[in-house]
Amino acid sequence: MASIELRDVRKSYGAADVIKGIDLNVAHGEFCVFVGPSGCGKSTLLRMISGLEDITGGEVVIGGDVVNFIPAADRGLAMVFQSYALYPHMTVRQNLSFGLENINTPKSEIATKIDEVSKMLQIDMLLDRRPKDLSGGQRQRVAIGRAVVREPRVFLFDEPLSNLDAELRVDMRGEIAALHRRLGNTMIYVTHDQVEAMTMADKIAVLRLGELEQFGAPLELYNRPENIFVAGFIGSPKMNFVAGRVAEGDRTVLEVATGERMVLPSGGFAQRPGQAVTLGVRPVDLQPVQGGTLTMQVRSVEQLGGESYIYGHLTDATPITLHSPGQTQVNMEETIQIGPINDQLHLFDTETGRTLRMD
């Protein structure tokens, strides 16, 4: 195992800065997920750690050693790609053994490792097949197995599940998490899917436009987002945002852009009278209530039996989503009153996007 530290890591292509000075520390044995929208720089950052991409500035430190100028093959890492990257003319057994043969590993040791890893990943019945004879999930297991047999210090995963169907992604998600628990290696996993990030990670790094927006445990990011971007990106369905302004005479009253008024918690936020703010409420914390402070026009309702989703907008066209346990009596085209059902509110400075939470 090895820790990974990024010290002011930067990457530029000519005048274009794609990674803009990232500082990050992944401890020994942690499962860290890089998540963000397409083009945020997460795959580029992973390739810089692996040595497949040169860095423009800063330092990449693996196991206490600066590896900026160490070739990818000598960094003690193994990478699993989105496209599997299997050799089509080789059997599964040959794909697994190829890397070990290149470093002159004794044949008896190769055979032992392949036997152990293939049983661990449940591909021992596939060893004599070629990639074209395998399903997508089986190919991904082989790609992971090829990384595991090398016994690397760190595993790097670059969107390994994006080519699989939804049901298989859920299964493989569990298998990769179980593999991490079994091996205990440091793992860095890149995805654009925040559900994957929330369910698999010890720590999540949220990136946007080459910058690190927030780094922390999944529930820390969910419960205490540092800005509007993280609040809207982490959580499914995404957080509702309502624009407003703190009342001039009472900092505990929010004057919503629709003309309605809401009472804010008396403590916990550093809002100023007259300040333009954005209220954030997660769909599960905003529900239809008699005498609610906001008016919602319902556009559509999804009844899933055990849970319900209500979609619509406020009177100023602000989109709103409600997530209710069980079944709902709300109908399409209905106008309802809604309001927060607890104190799980978030308040952001509209100008900067930063949280106004004080603690």
N, C-alpha and C positions, 0 to 999 in steps of 0.2 A: 504494500500500500504506500501511497505518497500523498502529501498535501499539494495543492496547486495555489499559487499566489500570482495575481496579476498586478503589476505596479505601473500605473499611468500608461497602460498599453494603448498604442495608437496605430492606425493604418490609413494610409492615403494612397489614392491612385491619381497621380498628378496633383491638380488643385482640389480634387474632391476628397474630403475627409469622411471616411466611412466608419471608423472606430475612433471616438473622440476622447481618449484618455480615461480608461476604465481601471478602477482599483477593485480587487475582489480577492477573497481568501476562502478557498474550499478546503476544509479540514480533512485529515485522514479518514477514509471510510465513508465520507458523506456522499449522498446522492444529490447532485445539484442539477437543476434544470434551467437552461436558458430559454426564455419564452418571450415572444413579441410578435408583432405583425410582420408580414413579408417585407423584406428590405431593411429590417432594423439592424442587421449586422450580426445576428446570432451564429449563423453558420460560418461567417468569416472569422469570428472570434474563436470558434472551435478549431478551425483549420490553422489559426495562428498558434494555438496551444499545441496542436499535433505536429507542427513543423512543416505542414504542407503549404503554408502561406507565410511569407516573410513579414516581419513587423517593421513599421516605420519608426516607432519610438517606444520607450518603456522597457519593462523586463517581464519575461515569463519565467516563473520559478517553480520547479517541480522537485518535490522532496528536498527542498532547501538549496537546490542548485539552479543557477541561472542557465537557461537552455537556449537562449536566443540564437546561438550559432551552432547548436548541436543538430545534426540531421534527424529527420523524422524517425528513421529506422533505429536510431540509438537512444531515443527518449524513454523507452520502456512503456510505450502506450499501444493500445489496440483500438482500431476504429471500425465501427459498424455503419455502413452507408445505407441511404434510402433505397438505392437500386440493387442491394444485396452484393453486387460486384463478385459473383461466383464465376469460376472458370467453366464455361459451358461444356468443354470437351472432357472434363474430369468428372469422376464419380464423387459422391459426397465424401468418401474416405480420402480420396486424393486431394480434394479441396481442403479438408481438415489438416492433412499432413504436410501440405506444400510448404508452408512457412517454417515448419520445424525442420524439414529436410534442407532448406536453404541455409540454416545455421548449424548443419551437421549434427543434429540430434540423433543419438543411437536409435536404430530401428525398433529395438525392444521397448525403449522409452516412449517412442511415438505411438506404438501399438497400445501401450497401457493408457496413455493420455487420451487417445481417441476412444477407447473403450469406456473410460470413466465419463468423459464429456458427452458422448453420444447417448449414454444411458441417462445422464442428468437432464439432458434436453429432449429426451424421448425421440431421438432420431436414429437409434441403434438398428432399427429395421430398414433404414433407408440408405445404409452405407454404400451399397453397390449401385444405387441409382444415379442418374445424371440430373442436373438442375431442371432440364426441360420436363422431367417426369415428376416434378414436385409441385405442390400447391404453393401459394404465396407465403402462407404461414410456415410451411416446412422449409422453404428457401431462407426465410428470415432466421429460423432456428439454426440452420447450417452456417449462416453468416455470423451469428452470435457464437456458435461453437468454434468457428475458426479463430475468433478473437480469444475465447476462453483457453484453448489449448496452449496458447503462447504464454499464459500466466503473466500478463502485464501488470505493471503497477497501477495503471489507470485505464479505465474503459471510456471511450468517447463514442456517443451515439448521435448520428446526424439524421434526424427525422426518420427513424427506422420503421415506423408503423404507418407512414402516410400512404403507402401503396396498398394497404390491406382494407378489407371491408369493415364496417363498423363493429360487428360482433367479434370478428377475429382480433380487432385492435384491443378490445376489452380483455380478451383472453391473453394476448401477448403482453399487455400492460402488466397483468398479474404475474406472468412468468418472469419478466425482466425484474420486477420488484422482488420476487422470490429469489432470483439468482443473486441479486445484490445482498440480500440477507444471508445467503448461503456462503458467498465468497468473501464478503466484507471489503471489497476493493472500493477505492474512490471511483465514482462514475459521474460523468458530465453528459447530459442528455439535452439535445436541441429539439424543440417543437414549437409550432405555432398554436397548438391546441392547449388552452389553459386548463382543460379538464385533466389531460395527461399530467400537466405540471402539478396540479393540486393533489392528485391521487398517488403520485409516485415519489415526489421530492422530499428530501430533508430540508433543502433550501432552494428558493427560487430566485433567479436573477431576471428581472423584467427589463427588457431593452426597448428603446425607441430611437430611431434615427442615429444609431451609433453611440448612444449614451445609456448609462445604467440609471434607470429611474428609481428602482428600489431593490434591495436584496434582503431576504429574510425567510423565515419559516412560512409555509403555506397559509396557516391561519393568521399569522401576524400580518401578512399582506392583505388577507381578506377582511380582517377586523380593523386594521389600522393603516389603511393606504395613505401614503404620504402626499399624493396629488390626484387630480381628477383622472389622469390617464390610467394609473394603476387601479384606481377604484372602478373604472369602467371596463378594464381589461380582465381583471381577476373576478371570477364569479359568473355563474350561468344560471338563469338569464342575467344580463348585465345590469348594473345598478341604474336606477332612475335618477335623473338630474333635473332639478327644478330651479330656475333662475329667480332671483329676488333681491331685495334690499332690506337691510336691518332698519327697523323703524327709528326715526330720529329721536323720539322721546323715550324709547324702551328697547334696549339691546336684546331682550328676550323675545321680541316679536319680529317675525319675518313677514315682510310685505311681498307676496308672490307677484310675479309679472302678470298673472291673471287678474289681479286686484283683490284676491283673497288674502287672508292673514293666518299665519300659523304661529303657535307658541314654541319657542326653542327651549332646550334645557337651560336652566339658570346658570349652570357651571359647565366647565369642560372645554369651552371654546373661547377664543380671543377675538370675537367679532366687535366691531365698533359701530356706534349709531351712524346710520347713513351709508354704511359700507355695502358695496355690491358683492353679493355672495351667491354661491351655488349650493343648494341643499342636495345631498345624496341619500337615497333610501333604497335599500335592496328590495326586490320584488316580494320576498317572503315577509318583509317587515311593513309592507304597505297593503292594507286590506280594505274591502268595503265595510264601512261602519256607519251606523245611523248618526247623523249630525256631523259627519266628517268635514274636515276643513277644506278639502279640494273637490272640485267637480270633474268627473271623468266621463267622457263619452266613449262607450264600448264599441270597438270595431269588430272584434272577433273573440270567440271563446273556444279553448281547446279542453275537452273533457277526457282525461286519461284514466278515469276510474279511481285510482288512488290519489290523484292530484289533478289540479286544474290550473290553466293559464288564461289570464284575461288580458287582452291587448286593446289599447285605445289611446286617447290623448286628452289633455286638459283643454280648457276653452281657448287657450292661445296656441293650440296645436303641438304643445310639448308632448312627445311620445311617452307612454306609461305602460309598464308591464306589471301585473300582479301574479304572484305564485301562491296558490292556496292549497293546503292539504285537503284531501278528499274531493268531493264533488261540490259544484257551485250552482246556485239558483240564478245567477246573473245571465242575461241573454244578450245576444248581439243587438246593436243599435240602441241599447238602453243607456240612460244617463243615471249615474250612481254617485254617491258621496263616498270618498275614500279618506283615509288618514293613517298615520303611523300607529302601530299597535304596541310599540315599546319605545325605549329611549335609544335604540340602535340607529341613530342618525349621524350623518357625516356633513361637515360644513367646510366649504372651500372658498378661498379668495378668488373671485371670478377673474380678476386681472392676472394674477400669477399662477392660478391653478393649484397652489399649495394648500394643504390642510390647515385649518384654523384650530385644530385640536391642541390643547395646551399640555397634556401629559404625555 
